[in-house]
Amino acid sequence: MNRHDMIERIGSKYLTTNIEGGEYSYVVEAGSKAKLEKALGHCFNHFKLDIRLEDDDFVILIETKQNFVDSDVEQLAEYLEEERALHPGKKVICILANTKNDKIRVWKSFIDADNFLKEETVLGTMEYYKSLFFFNRQNDRERVLKNTYALNELLHKKDIAEVLRSQFVGTVLLHIKDLLKKLEITEINEETKQQVNKALKLMSATQIIAGIKGTLTELLDGSDNKSKKIELLQKNVLENQKVKALKQEDWIEIIDTILMDIYKYIDTNSSEGQDILNLFFIAFNKYTGKADKNQAFTPDHITEFMCRLTEVDCNKVVLDGTCGSASFLVQAMVKELADCKKPNLSTNEIQKLQQNVKENNIYGIEIEEKAFGLSVTNMLIHGDGNSNIKLGSCFDYKQFIKEADPNIILMNPPYNAKPRSIPNSYKNDWGKAKDGKEDPTKGLVFVHYFSDVIKELNDEKIKNGDQPKPVKLAVLLPLACAIGTGSLITKEKEVLLKNNTLEAVFSLPAEIFYPGSSVCACCMLFTLGQPHIKPDGTTRSTFFGYCKDDGFVKKKNLGRVEQFIKDEKGNFTISKWKSIEEEWLKLYEEKAVVDGKSAVERVTADDEWLCEAYMKTDYTKLTADDFQRTLNNYLSYLVKEGNVYEDDNRG
């Protein structure tokens, strides 16, 4: 991007120049070289900045190069030092920008690793860069997780039921965001806390609840089925007797805790911050997992992996037919909104594209009322109050799915759904299981249903002279669906392969849902609308990934948490998961076969759909501990099956 376009993009009215060529000289600004040296307290090498833009207390410094290199950072840092010496108190954004392409590097306030904005890859406007200072927060994932546990303990003391807490904290967080906006608070600190407390002390507990109701009403204005959503949110949270029993001081303590211990450490202007916000919100679901060990709330990093696996972007319509708390939908929306920020688009064009994402690209269905309330609240927290989420069974919303016309379906269906909730047409071969307690297909019937809907939709397109389109479906299912050889599961697999391709299966960590469900799961990727058998009669190949290590470990009171490794400065800043995720995706994209990690096979419904069945062992990594662990596991299995007794006195 040339200099003229950079200036126009940010706003030409903010340009400040004092020498020829439109550049800015700190020597001219200081009055002389000697005066600038005096202000700095030392000599300097560079003083002619390419572009300086200013709006009141906000300044943007841009140094342009044809192709910048790391050493150019030092030059930009020198300009920042001169800026601070001559204009102390200014809020500063520093940018290195290429003129041969659109590549940029951005820092906020200071030019160092901590203040490098790695997600800022597209030049923004003055208003956008000013907004980065409105809430001066940095993301701290582990602190948020620890404080979430403490918040859960506080709510326990306040007698807020476990099953209510996720919805409760989400609703309160929405009110906090609204309160900060109305009070025009731009930074979270002790002064902020006092300002919020002052406002709350003017209200009774009843008035605080009324204020939260008002926030929900405003946020849902224009939303589909607004009255029903408000009714559910109020019934499930604000009209709960334990919530109504909270006193003014209780509300102040809870709001202070969420504000100062949680929201302070989440930068919602960044994609990482949005991820942490979702992580905080769904964390309370883990505390309610004790009642049903089959509940499987999808971990945030797995939803992100599945979004990347299916190539979510701003042009894709994403549907989750069993959306629960909307983790998949939030992740997809965050990815799509970030993808809208394209270098060749103006700010207005980006905003229009983002509005289209919110209005037309995100669809969900959820049958359970409380989970539906969670999904609505989760979407509201992430800035979308008008998403297309329906309350009811996905089996009753065939037309809704067709109208959505999705490019991508992301799912974590219930593995133990009640057979009575599934249409009879899908239970013809179930025998006595159709009247049983649990879905004998372990969730595969949901994939079958969506496959049928997409086939019907494509058939209608062909009939109308339109082109059919393949749909990517990524789904989490228990291992029984991959290795099960029972007649019902095999039949479901046969049906799926008739019209769809099994692209990949990833074996996931054994405790992926810890501390909620104990089920072991895998991720299957299908292309709906493309038969597994090619027209020439040959079978398409399937990639199998052995993804048992995701870089997360269990920690007391925190669940499974991300691990970091040291950077070149010795700081733990490099995510193990990110490098592992890149490896998983690269192996899949290249259909690479690596001992101990992956395999590629042509499979049928009668085969196992799991990497362990085909992968070659990497013997160079085996240790004596691995051998002993295998023996122990096998012995435990024999004891469990009754083939061996721990104290065998049978002679």
PLY file of the C-alpha trace (Angstrom):
ply
format ascii 1.0
element vertex 651
property float x
property float y
property float z
element edge 650
property int vertex1
property int vertex2
end_header
0.00 0.00 0.00
1.44 3.40 -0.93
1.69 6.29 1.55
-1.25 8.18 0.08
-3.56 5.19 0.53
-2.31 4.67 4.11
-3.12 8.27 4.99
-6.55 8.08 3.34
-7.32 4.82 5.13
-6.60 6.26 8.57
-7.97 9.73 7.77
-6.17 12.49 5.86
-7.61 15.17 8.15
-5.41 13.84 10.96
-2.12 14.18 9.03
0.49 16.43 10.65
3.54 17.52 8.62
6.25 20.12 9.14
8.78 19.47 6.36
8.68 18.94 2.60
7.43 15.65 1.21
4.71 15.38 3.82
7.12 14.03 6.44
7.39 15.01 10.08
10.66 16.16 11.67
11.18 15.97 15.41
14.14 18.37 15.02
11.81 20.98 13.47
9.24 20.29 16.21
11.86 20.72 18.96
13.30 23.88 17.35
16.80 22.52 16.74
18.93 19.42 16.95
20.41 20.60 20.26
16.97 21.12 21.80
15.84 17.63 20.74
19.02 16.12 22.25
18.32 18.02 25.46
14.72 16.76 25.58
15.93 13.19 25.01
18.97 13.41 27.25
21.18 11.79 24.60
22.14 11.88 20.92
19.92 10.37 18.23
20.25 8.88 14.74
16.80 9.27 13.16
14.36 12.17 13.35
12.39 12.27 10.06
9.22 10.19 10.43
7.35 9.26 7.24
3.77 9.72 8.51
2.38 11.23 11.71
-1.36 11.50 12.37
-2.91 13.15 15.43
-6.38 13.52 16.94
-6.43 15.25 20.33
-4.51 12.93 22.69
-4.09 10.15 20.13
-1.12 9.85 17.78
-0.27 7.32 15.07
3.35 7.00 13.92
4.02 5.18 10.64
7.41 4.33 9.23
7.24 2.94 5.70
9.66 0.61 3.94
9.50 -1.28 0.67
9.94 -4.45 2.73
10.67 -3.86 6.41
13.08 -6.02 8.40
13.56 -6.56 12.12
16.23 -3.85 12.38
13.67 -1.25 11.25
11.89 -1.72 14.59
14.76 0.13 16.31
14.26 3.13 14.03
10.54 3.24 14.83
11.34 2.94 18.54
13.57 6.00 18.24
10.68 8.02 16.78
8.46 6.88 19.64
11.01 8.06 22.18
11.19 11.46 20.48
7.38 11.65 20.37
7.17 11.01 24.11
9.91 13.53 24.86
8.15 16.34 22.96
4.51 15.31 23.50
4.28 13.55 26.88
0.90 12.05 27.77
-0.13 11.17 24.22
-1.61 7.75 23.53
0.50 6.32 20.70
0.10 3.61 18.07
3.31 2.71 16.18
3.23 1.03 12.77
5.80 -0.42 10.39
4.24 -0.65 6.92
5.39 -1.99 3.57
4.81 -0.05 0.36
5.29 -3.12 -1.87
2.43 -5.02 -0.22
-0.09 -4.66 2.62
2.07 -6.15 5.38
2.16 -4.18 8.65
3.34 -4.56 12.25
1.59 -2.66 15.04
2.48 -1.75 18.63
0.39 -0.02 21.26
2.06 2.48 23.67
5.46 0.73 23.74
7.54 -1.10 21.16
8.26 -4.41 22.80
7.00 -8.01 22.76
4.33 -7.38 25.39
2.75 -4.55 23.42
3.06 -6.01 19.92
-0.45 -6.46 18.48
0.09 -9.67 16.53
-3.53 -9.84 15.38
-3.41 -6.40 13.76
-2.58 -7.31 10.16
-4.82 -4.83 8.34
-4.44 -1.03 8.49
-7.36 0.52 10.39
-8.87 3.97 10.88
-8.09 6.60 13.51
-11.35 5.74 15.30
-10.42 2.07 15.37
-6.96 2.69 16.81
-8.43 5.05 19.40
-10.82 2.26 20.44
-7.84 0.09 21.39
-7.31 2.43 24.34
-10.93 2.55 25.48
-10.43 -0.53 27.64
-6.78 -0.85 28.48
-6.71 -4.60 29.08
-4.46 -7.49 28.24
-5.49 -11.10 27.84
-4.53 -13.38 30.71
-6.10 -16.79 30.10
-4.74 -18.56 33.19
-5.65 -15.70 35.53
-9.20 -15.72 34.16
-9.44 -19.48 34.72
-8.19 -19.22 38.31
-10.49 -16.31 39.07
-13.39 -18.18 37.49
-12.92 -20.91 40.08
-12.89 -18.28 42.84
-16.03 -16.70 41.38
-17.72 -20.09 41.40
-16.91 -20.43 45.10
-18.35 -16.97 45.75
-21.60 -17.86 43.97
-21.73 -21.06 46.03
-21.56 -18.96 49.21
-24.31 -16.73 47.83
-26.45 -19.87 47.38
-26.68 -19.57 43.59
-27.36 -23.09 42.29
-24.69 -24.77 40.14
-27.04 -25.29 37.20
-27.82 -21.57 37.19
-24.32 -20.12 37.47
-23.24 -20.06 33.82
-26.41 -18.27 32.76
-26.20 -16.00 35.80
-22.62 -14.83 35.25
-23.28 -14.33 31.53
-26.30 -12.16 32.25
-24.45 -10.12 34.88
-21.49 -9.66 32.50
-23.85 -8.24 29.86
-25.10 -5.72 32.41
-21.55 -4.80 33.42
-20.63 -4.09 29.79
-23.75 -1.96 29.41
-23.07 -0.15 32.69
-19.49 0.72 31.68
-20.77 2.07 28.38
-23.42 4.27 30.03
-20.97 5.56 32.63
-18.48 6.29 29.78
-15.78 4.32 31.58
-12.76 3.70 29.36
-10.36 1.88 31.71
-10.81 -0.77 34.39
-8.99 0.04 37.64
-9.76 0.81 41.28
-11.25 4.15 40.28
-13.54 2.29 37.88
-14.64 0.00 40.69
-15.50 2.94 42.92
-17.42 4.63 40.12
-19.47 1.49 39.48
-20.07 0.95 43.19
-21.27 4.52 43.57
-23.86 3.95 40.86
-24.97 0.61 42.35
-25.33 2.02 45.87
-28.00 4.38 44.58
-30.12 1.35 43.66
-31.88 -1.31 45.69
-31.46 -4.99 44.86
-34.81 -4.89 43.06
-33.68 -1.93 40.98
-30.42 -3.69 40.07
-32.43 -6.67 38.77
-34.69 -4.26 36.88
-31.58 -2.71 35.35
-30.39 -6.13 34.16
-33.81 -6.78 32.63
-33.53 -3.45 30.84
-30.11 -4.41 29.45
-31.47 -7.69 28.06
-34.44 -5.93 26.48
-32.20 -3.39 24.73
-29.71 -5.99 23.51
-32.43 -8.23 22.09
-34.20 -5.41 20.30
-34.95 -6.58 16.78
-34.05 -10.19 17.59
-36.05 -13.07 16.18
-38.59 -14.24 18.79
-37.44 -11.51 21.18
-40.26 -11.94 23.70
-39.61 -15.68 24.08
-35.88 -15.13 24.59
-36.46 -12.46 27.24
-39.06 -14.64 28.94
-36.64 -17.58 29.16
-33.69 -15.49 30.35
-35.79 -13.87 33.04
-37.46 -17.10 34.12
-34.20 -19.07 34.29
-32.18 -16.36 36.02
-33.74 -13.15 37.27
-36.96 -14.70 38.58
-35.11 -17.46 40.41
-35.86 -17.21 44.13
-32.18 -17.44 45.15
-31.31 -14.60 42.78
-34.22 -12.48 44.01
-32.99 -13.06 47.57
-29.62 -11.39 46.88
-29.15 -8.14 48.77
-27.62 -4.92 47.44
-24.25 -5.72 49.02
-24.31 -9.20 47.44
-24.87 -7.72 43.99
-22.05 -5.23 44.50
-19.62 -7.97 45.60
-20.52 -10.20 42.63
-20.32 -7.37 40.10
-17.01 -6.14 41.55
-15.56 -9.65 41.32
-16.58 -10.17 37.68
-15.37 -6.67 36.76
-12.01 -6.65 38.54
-11.06 -10.36 38.50
-12.46 -11.43 35.13
-13.39 -8.70 32.67
-10.26 -6.68 33.46
-8.11 -9.47 32.00
-10.01 -9.94 28.73
-9.36 -7.70 25.73
-12.61 -8.18 23.83
-11.23 -6.24 20.84
-8.96 -9.18 20.02
-9.80 -12.66 18.73
-7.87 -14.18 21.64
-9.91 -12.09 24.05
-13.12 -13.32 22.44
-11.89 -16.89 22.90
-11.12 -16.28 26.59
-14.52 -14.65 27.03
-16.17 -17.79 25.66
-13.90 -19.95 27.82
-14.96 -18.02 30.94
-18.63 -18.27 30.07
-18.68 -22.01 29.39
-16.34 -22.83 32.29
-19.31 -22.95 34.66
-20.79 -25.78 32.62
-17.91 -27.92 33.91
-19.02 -27.35 37.48
-22.49 -28.64 36.62
-21.16 -31.75 34.89
-21.46 -33.86 38.05
-25.15 -34.52 37.45
-24.63 -36.02 33.99
-21.26 -37.50 33.07
-22.48 -37.89 29.48
-22.73 -34.15 28.97
-19.87 -33.15 26.71
-19.28 -29.40 26.43
-16.81 -28.82 23.62
-13.44 -27.36 24.70
-12.72 -24.00 23.13
-9.50 -25.03 21.38
-11.28 -27.98 19.75
-14.05 -25.73 18.39
-11.31 -23.50 16.98
-9.56 -26.50 15.39
-12.81 -27.68 13.80
-13.48 -24.19 12.42
-10.06 -24.22 10.78
-10.52 -27.80 9.60
-13.72 -26.82 7.75
-12.15 -23.55 6.53
-14.58 -21.10 8.09
-14.37 -17.63 6.52
-16.60 -14.59 6.09
-18.28 -16.04 3.00
-19.45 -19.26 4.69
-22.79 -19.97 6.34
-22.25 -22.03 9.52
-24.92 -24.15 11.23
-24.94 -26.07 14.50
-28.09 -28.17 14.87
-27.42 -29.08 18.51
-25.72 -25.87 19.55
-25.85 -26.11 23.36
-24.14 -23.00 24.75
-23.16 -21.91 21.18
-19.42 -22.51 21.49
-19.14 -23.53 17.83
-21.24 -20.57 16.68
-19.25 -18.07 18.75
-15.96 -19.46 17.47
-17.20 -19.37 13.88
-18.50 -15.81 14.27
-15.22 -14.58 15.76
-13.29 -16.19 12.89
-15.61 -14.71 10.27
-15.56 -11.21 11.76
-11.75 -11.26 11.78
-11.71 -12.47 8.17
-13.83 -9.45 7.16
-10.84 -7.16 7.79
-9.39 -7.36 4.31
-6.69 -4.86 3.20
-8.53 -3.86 0.04
-11.76 -2.91 1.85
-12.69 0.44 3.39
-13.86 0.65 7.00
-17.48 1.00 5.88
-17.16 -2.04 3.63
-15.65 -4.06 6.48
-18.47 -3.04 8.83
-21.11 -4.01 6.25
-19.44 -7.37 5.74
-19.33 -7.95 9.49
-22.99 -7.03 9.85
-23.81 -9.55 7.13
-21.92 -12.22 9.07
-23.98 -11.55 12.19
-27.30 -11.44 10.36
-26.91 -14.12 7.70
-24.01 -16.49 8.41
-24.64 -17.98 11.87
-27.47 -20.45 12.52
-28.23 -22.70 15.47
-30.88 -24.98 16.96
-31.14 -26.10 20.58
-33.89 -28.20 22.15
-33.18 -27.70 25.85
-34.46 -24.41 27.30
-31.58 -23.70 29.65
-28.98 -24.49 26.99
-30.92 -22.28 24.58
-30.73 -19.45 27.11
-26.98 -20.06 27.39
-26.55 -19.86 23.61
-28.49 -16.58 23.38
-26.48 -15.08 26.25
-23.18 -16.30 24.80
-23.94 -14.70 21.43
-24.99 -11.47 23.17
-21.73 -11.38 25.13
-19.81 -11.56 21.85
-21.72 -8.67 20.33
-24.49 -10.41 18.42
-28.03 -10.20 19.79
-29.85 -11.08 16.60
-28.38 -14.43 15.61
-30.61 -17.07 14.07
-30.89 -19.54 16.92
-34.10 -21.56 17.24
-35.55 -23.27 20.30
-36.60 -26.82 19.49
-35.46 -30.12 17.99
-33.34 -30.06 14.85
-35.64 -32.80 13.52
-38.48 -30.25 13.50
-36.51 -27.55 11.67
-35.81 -29.08 8.26
-37.10 -25.99 6.41
-35.04 -23.69 8.63
-31.91 -25.69 7.76
-32.72 -25.54 4.06
-33.28 -21.79 4.18
-29.96 -21.37 5.97
-28.34 -23.30 3.10
-25.14 -23.93 5.11
-21.65 -24.35 3.72
-20.43 -25.80 7.03
-22.09 -27.83 9.79
-20.32 -28.08 13.15
-21.76 -30.42 15.76
-21.33 -32.12 19.10
-24.66 -34.01 19.22
-25.98 -35.71 22.36
-24.52 -39.19 22.66
-27.34 -40.43 24.90
-30.40 -38.80 23.30
-33.76 -40.31 24.21
-35.02 -42.48 21.33
-38.49 -40.94 21.69
-37.01 -37.60 20.55
-35.87 -39.12 17.22
-38.33 -39.47 14.28
-39.70 -42.97 13.62
-38.29 -42.94 10.08
-34.79 -43.21 11.59
-35.71 -46.05 13.96
-37.12 -48.66 11.57
-34.21 -51.05 12.19
-33.74 -50.34 15.88
-35.93 -53.16 17.18
-36.40 -52.96 20.96
-33.82 -50.14 21.11
-36.41 -47.71 19.74
-38.12 -47.86 23.13
-34.89 -47.86 25.10
-33.27 -45.20 27.26
-30.46 -44.08 24.93
-29.74 -43.59 21.24
-28.04 -46.86 20.16
-26.18 -45.06 17.35
-24.38 -42.84 19.91
-25.12 -39.68 17.89
-24.59 -40.98 14.35
-28.32 -40.64 13.68
-27.94 -36.86 13.88
-25.28 -36.92 11.17
-27.59 -39.19 9.13
-30.40 -36.64 9.47
-28.32 -33.67 8.34
-26.99 -35.74 5.46
-30.59 -36.37 4.36
-31.51 -32.69 4.62
-28.52 -31.59 2.53
-29.28 -34.29 -0.08
-32.88 -33.13 -0.29
-31.73 -29.52 -0.58
-29.27 -30.37 -3.37
-31.92 -32.41 -5.20
-34.20 -29.35 -5.12
-31.40 -27.16 -6.47
-30.81 -29.52 -9.38
-34.54 -29.59 -10.10
-34.58 -25.78 -10.20
-31.58 -25.65 -12.52
-29.14 -24.56 -9.79
-25.79 -26.07 -8.91
-25.74 -28.42 -5.89
-23.01 -27.75 -3.36
-21.02 -30.03 -1.08
-21.20 -29.20 2.62
-18.41 -29.75 5.15
-19.61 -31.40 8.37
-17.27 -31.76 11.34
-18.69 -33.66 14.28
-17.51 -34.92 17.67
-18.63 -38.48 18.37
-17.71 -41.17 20.92
-15.14 -43.77 19.88
-17.93 -46.36 19.73
-19.05 -44.74 16.46
-15.60 -45.25 14.96
-14.77 -48.74 16.23
-18.25 -50.15 16.85
-19.17 -53.14 14.72
-22.74 -53.47 16.01
-25.37 -53.80 13.30
-27.03 -50.42 14.00
-23.80 -48.42 13.95
-22.58 -50.28 10.85
-25.88 -49.54 9.07
-25.58 -45.85 9.92
-22.03 -45.84 8.54
-23.25 -47.53 5.35
-25.95 -44.90 4.86
-23.49 -42.07 5.42
-20.94 -43.38 2.90
-23.61 -43.75 0.22
-24.00 -40.00 -0.30
-21.04 -38.55 1.58
-17.26 -38.82 1.84
-15.49 -39.58 5.08
-12.59 -37.16 4.69
-10.86 -37.59 8.04
-11.07 -38.95 11.57
-8.98 -37.52 14.42
-8.46 -39.52 17.63
-8.67 -36.94 20.43
-7.16 -36.94 23.95
-8.84 -39.42 26.30
-9.91 -36.73 28.78
-10.89 -34.07 26.25
-14.11 -33.19 28.13
-12.60 -33.27 31.64
-13.97 -32.45 34.22
-17.44 -32.85 32.68
-18.06 -35.95 30.62
-15.70 -38.92 30.83
-16.46 -40.11 27.29
-13.59 -40.66 24.83
-14.24 -38.89 21.54
-13.03 -38.47 18.00
-13.61 -35.79 15.38
-15.03 -36.93 12.05
-15.00 -34.78 8.94
-17.45 -35.47 6.12
-18.12 -33.85 2.77
-21.91 -34.11 2.45
-23.17 -34.47 -1.10
-20.09 -36.29 -2.42
-20.36 -40.13 -2.35
-17.52 -42.03 -0.72
-17.40 -44.31 -3.76
-16.19 -42.54 -6.89
-18.09 -42.87 -10.21
-15.41 -45.34 -11.41
-16.18 -47.63 -8.46
-13.04 -46.94 -6.43
-13.16 -45.83 -2.80
-11.94 -42.40 -1.76
-9.12 -42.37 0.78
-9.60 -41.17 4.37
-7.02 -39.45 6.56
-6.63 -40.70 10.12
-4.87 -38.57 12.72
-3.59 -39.75 16.10
-4.16 -36.55 18.07
-3.89 -37.75 21.64
-1.60 -34.94 22.80
-3.02 -31.42 22.48
-0.58 -29.69 24.80
-3.12 -29.37 27.63
-2.72 -30.83 31.13
-5.07 -31.28 34.06
-4.80 -28.79 36.91
-6.72 -28.88 40.14
-9.78 -26.60 40.09
-8.96 -25.46 36.54
-9.70 -28.49 34.39
-7.44 -29.03 31.38
-5.30 -25.95 30.77
-3.02 -24.89 27.96
0.76 -25.28 28.35
3.37 -22.80 27.14
7.05 -23.12 26.26
9.84 -20.55 26.53
10.49 -17.98 23.83
13.94 -16.71 22.87
13.92 -14.41 25.91
13.14 -17.23 28.32
9.51 -16.23 28.87
6.70 -18.80 28.68
4.78 -17.21 25.81
4.69 -19.84 23.07
1.55 -21.99 23.06
2.20 -25.74 22.75
-1.31 -26.18 21.40
-0.80 -23.76 18.51
2.18 -25.68 17.17
0.35 -28.99 17.67
-2.73 -27.65 15.87
-0.61 -26.53 12.93
0.90 -30.01 12.71
-2.53 -31.69 12.77
-3.82 -29.46 9.99
-0.66 -29.80 7.88
-0.72 -33.60 8.11
-4.37 -33.61 7.05
-3.94 -31.13 4.20
-0.98 -33.08 2.81
-2.57 -36.48 3.55
0.82 -37.30 5.04
1.56 -40.70 6.59
3.84 -40.38 9.63
4.61 -43.26 12.00
2.98 -42.66 15.36
0.90 -39.74 14.07
-1.18 -40.51 10.98
-2.37 -42.95 8.36
-4.31 -42.85 5.09
-6.61 -45.75 4.18
-9.57 -46.62 1.96
-12.28 -47.74 4.38
-15.84 -49.05 4.23
-18.63 -49.16 6.80
-17.35 -52.53 8.06
-13.90 -51.14 8.91
-12.73 -49.32 12.01
-12.64 -45.56 11.51
-9.76 -44.84 13.84
-6.07 -44.13 13.35
-4.96 -46.76 15.86
-6.15 -49.49 13.49
-3.86 -48.40 10.65
-1.03 -46.31 12.07
2.48 -47.72 12.32
4.17 -47.34 15.69
7.17 -45.03 15.96
9.37 -47.38 17.99
12.11 -44.79 18.44
9.91 -42.99 20.97
8.92 -46.01 23.08
10.28 -46.31 26.62
10.12 -48.88 29.40
7.41 -46.78 31.00
5.28 -47.14 27.88
5.65 -50.92 28.03
4.75 -51.05 31.73
1.77 -48.73 31.19
0.42 -51.00 28.44
0.72 -54.06 30.68
-1.04 -52.24 33.52
-3.86 -51.12 31.25
-4.31 -54.64 29.88
-4.39 -56.12 33.39
-6.98 -53.53 34.44
-9.08 -54.49 31.43
-8.92 -58.22 32.30
-9.92 -57.50 35.90
-12.79 -55.31 34.75
-14.05 -58.06 32.38
-13.86 -60.68 35.12
-11.21 -62.75 33.36
-8.65 -62.21 36.12
-9.16 -61.60 39.83
-6.90 -59.36 41.87
-6.76 -62.01 44.59
-7.02 -65.28 42.69
-7.24 -68.27 45.12
-8.91 -70.65 42.70
-5.93 -72.97 42.65
0 1
1 2
2 3
3 4
4 5
5 6
6 7
7 8
8 9
9 10
10 11
11 12
12 13
13 14
14 15
15 16
16 17
17 18
18 19
19 20
20 21
21 22
22 23
23 24
24 25
25 26
26 27
27 28
28 29
29 30
30 31
31 32
32 33
33 34
34 35
35 36
36 37
37 38
38 39
39 40
40 41
41 42
42 43
43 44
44 45
45 46
46 47
47 48
48 49
49 50
50 51
51 52
52 53
53 54
54 55
55 56
56 57
57 58
58 59
59 60
60 61
61 62
62 63
63 64
64 65
65 66
66 67
67 68
68 69
69 70
70 71
71 72
72 73
73 74
74 75
75 76
76 77
77 78
78 79
79 80
80 81
81 82
82 83
83 84
84 85
85 86
86 87
87 88
88 89
89 90
90 91
91 92
92 93
93 94
94 95
95 96
96 97
97 98
98 99
99 100
100 101
101 102
102 103
103 104
104 105
105 106
106 107
107 108
108 109
109 110
110 111
111 112
112 113
113 114
114 115
115 116
116 117
117 118
118 119
119 120
120 121
121 122
122 123
123 124
124 125
125 126
126 127
127 128
128 129
129 130
130 131
131 132
132 133
133 134
134 135
135 136
136 137
137 138
138 139
139 140
140 141
141 142
142 143
143 144
144 145
145 146
146 147
147 148
148 149
149 150
150 151
151 152
152 153
153 154
154 155
155 156
156 157
157 158
158 159
159 160
160 161
161 162
162 163
163 164
164 165
165 166
166 167
167 168
168 169
169 170
170 171
171 172
172 173
173 174
174 175
175 176
176 177
177 178
178 179
179 180
180 181
181 182
182 183
183 184
184 185
185 186
186 187
187 188
188 189
189 190
190 191
191 192
192 193
193 194
194 195
195 196
196 197
197 198
198 199
199 200
200 201
201 202
202 203
203 204
204 205
205 206
206 207
207 208
208 209
209 210
210 211
211 212
212 213
213 214
214 215
215 216
216 217
217 218
218 219
219 220
220 221
221 222
222 223
223 224
224 225
225 226
226 227
227 228
228 229
229 230
230 231
231 232
232 233
233 234
234 235
235 236
236 237
237 238
238 239
239 240
240 241
241 242
242 243
243 244
244 245
245 246
246 247
247 248
248 249
249 250
250 251
251 252
252 253
253 254
254 255
255 256
256 257
257 258
258 259
259 260
260 261
261 262
262 263
263 264
264 265
265 266
266 267
267 268
268 269
269 270
270 271
271 272
272 273
273 274
274 275
275 276
276 277
277 278
278 279
279 280
280 281
281 282
282 283
283 284
284 285
285 286
286 287
287 288
288 289
289 290
290 291
291 292
292 293
293 294
294 295
295 296
296 297
297 298
298 299
299 300
300 301
301 302
302 303
303 304
304 305
305 306
306 307
307 308
308 309
309 310
310 311
311 312
312 313
313 314
314 315
315 316
316 317
317 318
318 319
319 320
320 321
321 322
322 323
323 324
324 325
325 326
326 327
327 328
328 329
329 330
330 331
331 332
332 333
333 334
334 335
335 336
336 337
337 338
338 339
339 340
340 341
341 342
342 343
343 344
344 345
345 346
346 347
347 348
348 349
349 350
350 351
351 352
352 353
353 354
354 355
355 356
356 357
357 358
358 359
359 360
360 361
361 362
362 363
363 364
364 365
365 366
366 367
367 368
368 369
369 370
370 371
371 372
372 373
373 374
374 375
375 376
376 377
377 378
378 379
379 380
380 381
381 382
382 383
383 384
384 385
385 386
386 387
387 388
388 389
389 390
390 391
391 392
392 393
393 394
394 395
395 396
396 397
397 398
398 399
399 400
400 401
401 402
402 403
403 404
404 405
405 406
406 407
407 408
408 409
409 410
410 411
411 412
412 413
413 414
414 415
415 416
416 417
417 418
418 419
419 420
420 421
421 422
422 423
423 424
424 425
425 426
426 427
427 428
428 429
429 430
430 431
431 432
432 433
433 434
434 435
435 436
436 437
437 438
438 439
439 440
440 441
441 442
442 443
443 444
444 445
445 446
446 447
447 448
448 449
449 450
450 451
451 452
452 453
453 454
454 455
455 456
456 457
457 458
458 459
459 460
460 461
461 462
462 463
463 464
464 465
465 466
466 467
467 468
468 469
469 470
470 471
471 472
472 473
473 474
474 475
475 476
476 477
477 478
478 479
479 480
480 481
481 482
482 483
483 484
484 485
485 486
486 487
487 488
488 489
489 490
490 491
491 492
492 493
493 494
494 495
495 496
496 497
497 498
498 499
499 500
500 501
501 502
502 503
503 504
504 505
505 506
506 507
507 508
508 509
509 510
510 511
511 512
512 513
513 514
514 515
515 516
516 517
517 518
518 519
519 520
520 521
521 522
522 523
523 524
524 525
525 526
526 527
527 528
528 529
529 530
530 531
531 532
532 533
533 534
534 535
535 536
536 537
537 538
538 539
539 540
540 541
541 542
542 543
543 544
544 545
545 546
546 547
547 548
548 549
549 550
550 551
551 552
552 553
553 554
554 555
555 556
556 557
557 558
558 559
559 560
560 561
561 562
562 563
563 564
564 565
565 566
566 567
567 568
568 569
569 570
570 571
571 572
572 573
573 574
574 575
575 576
576 577
577 578
578 579
579 580
580 581
581 582
582 583
583 584
584 585
585 586
586 587
587 588
588 589
589 590
590 591
591 592
592 593
593 594
594 595
595 596
596 597
597 598
598 599
599 600
600 601
601 602
602 603
603 604
604 605
605 606
606 607
607 608
608 609
609 610
610 611
611 612
612 613
613 614
614 615
615 616
616 617
617 618
618 619
619 620
620 621
621 622
622 623
623 624
624 625
625 626
626 627
627 628
628 629
629 630
630 631
631 632
632 633
633 634
634 635
635 636
636 637
637 638
638 639
639 640
640 641
641 642
642 643
643 644
644 645
645 646
646 647
647 648
648 649
649 650
